[in-house]
Amino acid sequence: RKWARVVERPSHKWGASSSPLLADGKLIVHIVDMVALDVNTGKELWRVPSKPKWGTSIVVRIENEDIIFTSNGEAIRASDGNVLSRAFGKLAYAAPLVHDGVIYYIENKSSAYQLPTKLADLGQPKRLWNARIKGSRHYASPLYHDGRLYTVSREEHFTVLNAGTGELLHEEKLDLYGNVNSMYCSVTLVGKHIVFGSENGKTVVYAPGDQPRLLATNRLDKFRSSPVVLGDRMYLRTLKAMYCITRK
C-alpha cells in the first residue's frame, strides 16, 4: 500500500455514494466537501464546500482544463478547486450525463444545457430544454443512445425522451414487481439492447427506439449495483456473488 488517508466522515446517516474521480492528475473525493488529493501521496491539495449528493460528478475538458460538473449544478476547475459556475441543473440522486457537447440532468424535473467552449461562458450556460417525467426519485442514472435518453424511477416508471428537444417519446410501468425503492442500478446498454435491473434480482431486456420492445426477462440474486460490460462479457455484483455473463 502506497498511502492511506481519512478524508472525512459522511454527515448523512446513509453514508456517501459518490464515486471518486481522476481529474487533472488528482484524485477527487466528494463525501462532505469536494476534496482533491495528490494521487502519489494522498496529500490534500484543495477543498471546496459542496453539498453532497448521491450521484457521481462528471469531468469535461474545456479550454484544456478538466472541469468537474457536480449533481448540485456546479462547475469546479480541477486544477485549483475554483467554482466557475453554480448555474447548471440540479439532481438529488442520479448523476449528470454528457454527450456531444450537451450535459443532461435527468430526474422528475429534467433539463439539458449546451456546454460552452470557453470557461468565461460557464456562468451563463444556455439551457436547451426542460421536461417533467413520471416518478418521484430517480436513483438510476440515465442512458444516452442514438439520440434518445432512457431513464427509470424508483417506482419502475420507464421513460424515453428525445435528447435534442426533451420531447416525451415513450413511458410505461416496468413489470419487475419490486417495492417502491426497487430501482437502483443505472440503465445500461449491452450490445444493441437496454437492460434494467431491479433490487429483487429481476432484469428486463429491451430493444431501443421511440417505442422500446420487451425482448427478455431474467432473474439473478438480489442486487443494487450497475452492470459493467467489457467485450462480450457482462459483470454484475449481487448481494451474494460476482457474476460474469457471456454468450453461449
Disulfide bonds with the S-S distance in Angstrom:
none
